[in-house]
Amino acid sequence: MKDEYIKYENPSSLEGESLLNSKGKTMKKLEDIKKIAVLGAGTMGPGIAQTYAMGGYEVTMWTRSESTREKAIASLKAQLD
């Protein structure tokens, strides 16, 4: 992979700036994002959801399995106790 395709920027350095999608169209600004979707409630999903929720975002966590959902809910409750 050529260096010109590898670009990393600290997200905090982007605050207040518009982002561009892969087609070059303007996306929302970082501070405009209020809702987060977490796909998967396995090992990492509940922690990711909790981190964003504690940061003030409205979070929706999606999973295919009812048992995984129940484990995620129990994990979140245990972290908040």
LINSUL-V884780 format. One record per helix or strand of 2 or more residues. SS is the DSSP state (hx for helix, st for strand). FROM is the first residue (numbers start at 0). LEN is the number of residues. Records with the same first field share a line. If there is no record, write none. Layout:
BEGIN
SS->FROM-LEN  FROM-LEN
END
This chain:
BEGIN
hx->2-3  10-4  29-3  44-10  65-15
st->17-3  25-4  34-5  57-5
END
